[in-house]
């Protein structure tokens, strides 16, 4: 994502970004925080980007 799009999409809409795992709270471990990707699936970040389920209570 280019810098202008990052600023508008991620930092311009922090609540939505948190729901999708695009922003992780400072107390959370990013390696264990699922990310909702452009393909509609949830993944755990890392070398293998393992598919996972959405966090409890989250169904964007």
Buried (B, 14 or more C-beta within 10 A) or exposed (E): EEEEEEEEEBEEBEEEBBBBBBBBEEEEEEEEBBBBBEEEBBBBBEEEEEEEEBEEEBEE
